Amino acid sequence: MNYFKLKTTTENVSVIALGCWAFGGGDYWANSENDGESLATIDRALDLGINFFDTADSYGGGHSDEVLGRAMKGRRDKFVIASKAYLDMLREKDLTETVERGLRRMGTDYIDLFYPHFASREIPFEETFGTLLKLKRQGKIRAIGMSNFGVRSIRRVAALGLMDEIAIHQLPYSLLWRAIEYGIQQETVDSGVGIICYSTLAQGLLSGRFDQAEDVPSNFKVLRFFNSERVEAAHGEKGCEKETFEAIRSLKEICAEAGVPMPAAALAWLYHQPGVQCVLTGPRCPQRLVENLEALETRLSPRLAEQMTAATDKLKACLGKNPDMWMSEEESRFF
């Protein structure tokens, strides 16, 4: 396992983080809640050198936090925990209560990294980040991040003189979802902040298991890849189904010719991109986790990385500049 120093801290953090959204269960993950398997996946992650775990107050109504709390019992020092509060919970009272709830659920005195999960258009940044700085001084959180901030939001944080306090920026990024390349990625890098990527296998589309839209589980067809005429999708757009599955077929061919598994190659590709320090992956069982870690042993030549990029250029253009995977440009939570 490789590690990087998380900005503003002394923590050495694994370059792969384990996302814990699915551990919370719920309808989005087709009621996948299986605490025994979740705990086994966490144990396997620790065995493999992963020490970075990503949760949120909203994951399974807090169940993800509770699972992590059970896993951490008696070995808190082996975990670097990141958590988040959604954009409607960023006032001082709500944000403080969210952090306190997370501490209780996880049975810990501190959270290593805390993000506003999207920037709020209504709640002043001064209030949100002032509260986070207060919680940091109190020792309840140890570092502050950004999650899903657009260019204007990044610049507002910078204008407040807070960019030195920002440890990392969590963003949606994969071979199939490259919208942050239209400015957000560069603005983040220029601000001296690294990137942690989520939805790195595009909610399973880069797993290699799906050849057409009909093969994809209905709960994942809410994403903007899919036509809103499908019952599951409510974003109101035509989607990019043709371009998505053309890109997947091309990537399969490129990876087969190179002799590398497509999921590992897709994760390895991210490490070639500007500013990327960490890749978040969310397998729901130990075996999938081991498969994802192949990315650390997968070496992409510059030519192969360029071929993979070119294979998804048409899809990138189709999806456009809106980085929100679930909502249309008019309703996008990025700004």
C-alpha positions as CSV (number, residue, x, y, z in Angstrom):
1,M,0.0,0.0,0.0
2,N,1.1,3.5,-0.8
3,Y,0.4,6.5,1.5
4,F,0.3,10.3,1.2
5,K,0.4,13.0,3.8
6,L,-3.0,14.5,4.3
7,K,-2.6,18.3,4.1
8,T,-3.0,20.2,7.4
9,T,-2.4,17.0,9.3
10,T,0.4,14.6,10.3
11,E,-1.6,11.6,9.0
12,N,-0.2,9.2,6.5
13,V,-3.3,8.2,4.5
14,S,-3.7,5.2,2.1
15,V,-4.1,6.2,-1.5
16,I,-7.1,3.9,-1.7
17,A,-10.0,4.8,0.7
18,L,-12.9,2.5,1.5
19,G,-16.3,4.1,0.9
20,C,-18.9,2.9,3.4
21,W,-22.1,4.2,1.8
22,A,-23.3,0.7,0.9
23,F,-22.6,-0.5,4.5
24,G,-25.6,1.7,5.5
25,G,-27.9,-0.4,3.4
26,G,-31.1,1.2,2.1
27,D,-33.1,1.2,-1.2
28,Y,-30.3,2.7,-3.3
29,W,-28.1,-0.3,-2.7
30,A,-31.1,-2.7,-3.1
31,N,-31.3,-3.2,0.7
32,S,-27.7,-4.6,0.7
33,E,-27.2,-4.2,4.4
34,N,-25.2,-7.1,5.7
35,D,-23.2,-6.1,8.8
36,G,-21.2,-9.3,9.0
37,E,-19.9,-8.9,5.4
38,S,-19.3,-5.2,5.9
39,L,-17.2,-5.9,9.0
40,A,-15.3,-8.6,7.1
41,T,-14.6,-6.1,4.3
42,I,-13.3,-3.5,6.8
43,D,-11.0,-6.1,8.4
44,R,-9.7,-7.1,5.0
45,A,-9.1,-3.5,4.1
46,L,-7.0,-3.1,7.3
47,D,-5.0,-6.3,6.4
48,L,-4.3,-4.8,3.0
49,G,-3.0,-1.5,4.4
50,I,-6.1,0.7,3.9
51,N,-6.5,3.0,6.8
52,F,-8.9,5.7,5.2
53,F,-12.6,5.1,5.6
54,D,-15.4,7.4,4.2
55,T,-18.8,7.7,5.8
56,A,-21.6,10.3,6.2
57,D,-24.4,11.2,8.5
58,S,-26.9,10.3,5.8
59,Y,-25.6,6.9,4.9
60,G,-28.3,4.5,6.0
61,G,-29.7,7.0,8.5
62,G,-26.4,6.6,10.4
63,H,-26.0,2.9,10.1
64,S,-22.7,3.2,8.2
65,D,-21.3,5.1,11.2
66,E,-22.5,2.4,13.6
67,V,-20.8,-0.3,11.5
68,L,-17.6,1.6,11.5
69,G,-17.9,2.1,15.3
70,R,-18.1,-1.6,15.8
71,A,-15.1,-2.1,13.6
72,M,-13.0,0.5,15.4
73,K,-13.7,-0.7,18.9
74,G,-10.3,-1.3,20.6
75,R,-8.3,-0.1,17.6
76,R,-9.3,3.5,16.8
77,D,-5.7,4.4,16.0
78,K,-5.7,2.2,12.9
79,F,-8.5,4.3,11.2
80,V,-8.6,7.6,9.5
81,I,-12.3,8.5,9.3
82,A,-13.8,11.0,6.9
83,S,-17.4,12.1,7.3
84,K,-19.8,14.7,5.8
85,A,-22.9,16.9,6.4
86,Y,-25.3,17.5,3.5
87,L,-25.8,21.0,2.2
88,D,-29.1,21.6,4.2
89,M,-27.2,20.8,7.4
90,L,-24.5,23.4,7.2
91,R,-25.8,26.0,9.7
92,E,-23.9,26.1,13.0
93,K,-26.5,24.3,15.1
94,D,-27.2,21.6,12.5
95,L,-23.6,21.1,11.6
96,T,-22.5,20.8,15.3
97,E,-25.3,18.3,15.9
98,T,-24.3,16.3,12.9
99,V,-20.7,16.0,14.1
100,E,-21.9,15.1,17.6
101,R,-24.2,12.4,16.2
102,G,-21.3,10.9,14.3
103,L,-19.1,10.8,17.3
104,R,-21.7,9.0,19.4
105,R,-22.6,6.5,16.7
106,M,-18.9,5.7,16.0
107,G,-18.0,5.7,19.7
108,T,-15.0,8.0,19.1
109,D,-13.8,11.4,20.5
110,Y,-12.8,12.8,17.1
111,I,-13.4,12.6,13.3
112,D,-10.2,12.9,11.3
113,L,-11.7,14.7,8.3
114,F,-15.0,16.4,7.9
115,Y,-16.6,17.7,4.6
116,P,-19.5,20.0,3.8
117,H,-21.2,17.6,1.3
118,F,-21.9,20.2,-1.5
119,A,-21.7,23.9,-0.9
120,S,-25.0,25.7,0.1
121,R,-26.3,28.6,-1.9
122,E,-28.4,29.8,1.1
123,I,-26.1,29.3,4.1
124,P,-23.2,31.7,4.4
125,F,-19.8,30.1,3.9
126,E,-18.6,32.1,6.9
127,E,-21.1,30.3,9.1
128,T,-20.3,26.8,7.8
129,F,-16.5,27.1,7.8
130,G,-16.5,29.2,11.0
131,T,-18.3,26.3,12.7
132,L,-15.9,23.7,11.3
133,L,-12.9,25.7,12.5
134,K,-14.6,25.9,16.0
135,L,-15.1,22.1,16.0
136,K,-11.5,21.7,14.9
137,R,-10.3,23.9,17.8
138,Q,-12.4,21.8,20.2
139,G,-10.7,18.6,18.9
140,K,-13.9,17.1,17.6
141,I,-12.6,17.1,14.0
142,R,-9.0,17.2,13.0
143,A,-9.1,18.4,9.4
144,I,-11.6,20.2,7.1
145,G,-12.3,19.2,3.5
146,M,-14.6,20.2,0.6
147,S,-16.9,17.8,-1.2
148,N,-18.5,18.7,-4.5
149,F,-17.6,22.4,-4.7
150,G,-17.8,24.1,-8.1
151,V,-15.4,26.7,-9.4
152,R,-17.3,29.6,-7.8
153,S,-17.5,27.9,-4.5
154,I,-13.8,27.1,-4.5
155,R,-13.1,30.8,-5.2
156,R,-15.4,31.9,-2.4
157,V,-13.5,29.7,0.1
158,A,-10.2,31.2,-1.2
159,A,-11.6,34.7,-0.9
160,L,-12.3,34.1,2.8
161,G,-8.6,33.1,3.2
162,L,-9.5,29.6,4.1
163,M,-7.8,27.6,1.4
164,D,-4.8,26.8,3.6
165,E,-7.3,25.0,6.0
166,I,-8.6,22.7,3.2
167,A,-7.1,19.3,3.4
168,I,-8.5,17.7,0.3
169,H,-11.5,18.0,-2.2
170,Q,-13.7,15.0,-2.8
171,L,-15.2,14.9,-6.3
172,P,-16.9,12.5,-8.7
173,Y,-14.4,11.3,-11.2
174,S,-13.9,8.2,-13.4
175,L,-13.2,7.3,-17.0
176,L,-16.9,7.6,-17.7
177,W,-17.5,10.7,-15.6
178,R,-15.0,13.5,-16.4
179,A,-17.0,16.7,-15.9
180,I,-14.6,18.0,-13.3
181,E,-12.1,18.4,-16.1
182,Y,-14.1,21.4,-17.3
183,G,-12.5,23.7,-14.7
184,I,-13.1,22.3,-11.2
185,Q,-10.1,20.0,-11.3
186,Q,-7.8,22.8,-12.4
187,E,-9.2,25.3,-9.9
188,T,-8.6,22.7,-7.1
189,V,-5.1,22.0,-8.2
190,D,-4.3,25.7,-8.6
191,S,-5.5,26.3,-5.0
192,G,-3.0,23.8,-3.7
193,V,-5.5,21.2,-2.7
194,G,-5.4,17.5,-3.7
195,I,-8.4,15.4,-5.0
196,I,-10.0,12.3,-3.7
197,C,-12.2,10.7,-6.3
198,Y,-15.5,8.9,-5.7
199,S,-17.8,6.9,-8.0
200,T,-14.5,5.7,-9.5
201,L,-16.1,2.7,-11.2
202,A,-19.1,4.8,-12.2
203,Q,-21.5,2.9,-9.9
204,G,-20.4,-0.4,-11.3
205,L,-20.5,0.5,-15.0
206,L,-16.7,0.0,-15.2
207,S,-16.9,-3.4,-13.6
208,G,-17.2,-5.0,-17.0
209,R,-20.5,-6.8,-16.0
210,F,-22.9,-4.7,-18.1
211,D,-23.0,-4.6,-21.9
212,Q,-26.2,-2.6,-22.3
213,A,-28.5,-0.4,-20.3
214,E,-31.0,-3.2,-19.7
215,D,-28.3,-5.2,-17.8
216,V,-27.9,-2.5,-15.2
217,P,-29.8,-2.8,-11.9
218,S,-32.8,-0.5,-11.8
219,N,-31.6,1.4,-8.7
220,F,-28.5,2.6,-10.6
221,K,-30.5,3.9,-13.6
222,V,-31.1,7.1,-11.8
223,L,-27.8,8.5,-13.0
224,R,-27.5,10.9,-15.9
225,F,-26.0,8.2,-18.1
226,F,-29.5,7.0,-18.6
227,N,-32.5,8.4,-20.4
228,S,-35.0,10.0,-18.1
229,E,-37.8,8.2,-19.9
230,R,-36.8,5.2,-17.8
231,V,-38.9,5.1,-14.7
232,E,-35.8,5.1,-12.5
233,A,-34.3,8.4,-13.9
234,A,-35.8,11.7,-12.8
235,H,-33.2,14.1,-14.0
236,G,-35.2,15.1,-17.1
237,E,-32.4,14.6,-19.6
238,K,-32.0,12.3,-22.7
239,G,-29.0,10.7,-21.1
240,C,-26.0,9.3,-23.0
241,E,-26.8,5.5,-23.1
242,K,-25.4,5.0,-26.6
243,E,-22.2,6.8,-25.9
244,T,-21.8,5.2,-22.4
245,F,-21.9,1.6,-23.7
246,E,-19.8,2.4,-26.8
247,A,-17.2,3.7,-24.4
248,I,-17.4,0.6,-22.2
249,R,-17.0,-1.7,-25.2
250,S,-14.0,0.3,-26.4
251,L,-12.4,0.2,-22.9
252,K,-13.0,-3.6,-22.7
253,E,-11.2,-4.0,-26.0
254,I,-8.3,-1.8,-25.1
255,C,-7.8,-3.5,-21.7
256,A,-8.1,-7.0,-23.2
257,E,-5.4,-6.2,-25.7
258,A,-3.2,-4.8,-23.0
259,G,-3.9,-7.8,-20.8
260,V,-5.2,-5.9,-17.8
261,P,-8.6,-6.1,-16.0
262,M,-10.8,-3.2,-16.9
263,P,-11.8,-2.2,-13.3
264,A,-8.1,-2.2,-12.2
265,A,-7.1,-0.2,-15.3
266,A,-9.9,2.3,-14.7
267,L,-8.8,2.9,-11.1
268,A,-5.1,3.1,-12.2
269,W,-6.0,5.7,-14.8
270,L,-7.2,8.0,-12.1
271,Y,-3.7,8.2,-10.6
272,H,-2.4,9.6,-13.9
273,Q,-4.7,12.6,-13.6
274,P,-3.7,16.0,-12.3
275,G,-4.2,16.5,-8.5
276,V,-5.5,13.0,-7.7
277,Q,-4.1,11.8,-4.4
278,C,-6.6,9.2,-3.4
279,V,-9.2,6.9,-5.0
280,L,-12.3,6.0,-3.1
281,T,-13.7,2.5,-3.8
282,G,-16.9,1.0,-2.4
283,P,-16.9,-2.8,-2.6
284,R,-19.4,-4.6,-0.5
285,C,-17.4,-7.8,0.1
286,P,-13.7,-8.7,0.7
287,Q,-13.2,-10.3,-2.7
288,R,-14.3,-7.2,-4.6
289,L,-12.0,-5.2,-2.4
290,V,-9.0,-7.4,-3.3
291,E,-9.9,-7.1,-7.0
292,N,-10.0,-3.3,-6.8
293,L,-6.5,-3.2,-5.2
294,E,-5.1,-4.7,-8.4
295,A,-5.1,-1.0,-9.5
296,L,-2.0,-0.4,-7.3
297,E,-0.1,-3.1,-9.2
298,T,-1.4,-2.1,-12.6
299,R,1.0,0.0,-14.6
300,L,-0.4,2.0,-17.4
301,S,1.9,3.2,-20.1
302,P,1.3,6.8,-21.2
303,R,0.1,5.4,-24.5
304,L,-2.5,3.1,-22.8
305,A,-3.7,5.9,-20.5
306,E,-4.1,8.1,-23.6
307,Q,-6.1,5.4,-25.4
308,M,-8.4,5.0,-22.5
309,T,-9.0,8.7,-22.3
310,A,-9.7,9.0,-26.0
311,A,-12.2,6.1,-25.7
312,T,-14.4,8.2,-23.4
313,D,-14.0,11.7,-25.0
314,K,-17.3,11.4,-26.9
315,L,-19.1,10.4,-23.7
316,K,-17.5,13.3,-21.8
317,A,-18.8,15.7,-24.5
318,C,-22.3,14.2,-24.3
319,L,-22.6,14.5,-20.6
320,G,-21.3,18.0,-20.6
321,K,-20.0,20.3,-17.9
322,N,-22.5,19.5,-15.1
323,P,-20.6,17.3,-12.6
324,D,-23.8,16.3,-10.7
325,M,-24.4,12.6,-11.5
326,W,-28.0,12.6,-10.4
327,M,-29.4,16.0,-11.3
328,S,-29.9,18.1,-14.4
329,E,-27.8,21.3,-15.1
330,E,-30.8,23.4,-13.9
331,E,-30.9,21.5,-10.6
332,S,-27.2,20.8,-10.2
333,R,-25.9,21.1,-6.7
334,F,-22.5,22.2,-8.0
335,F,-21.9,25.9,-8.3
